[in-house]
Amino acid sequence: MAVEQMQQEQAIRHHLQYNHYPPVHESFVPVAQKAIELVNKGEYSTKIEMPNGRVLSAAEIVEGLHLESFLEEDEGGD
């Protein structure tokens, strides 16, 4: 599990630095990880304080940082 978490952390760090202009500071990586974890649990509205002092919901952070590709697939499908 620790290896998966390290790989996810590296992937998020890369995403924030190279897929955003200007790059998002690496201090946002733990916030991104927490937002992904919460959204995967269905806790979309849980508030998280960001390094810049803003408080946003987990869903707002996922959307704002374009983290959708890090979310678990919903296997429930219709």
Secondary structure, DSSP 8 states (H G I E B T S, - for coil): -HHHHHHHHHHHHHHHHHSSSS---GGGHHHHHHHHHHHHTT-TT-EEE-TTS-EEEHHHHHHHTT-GGGS-------
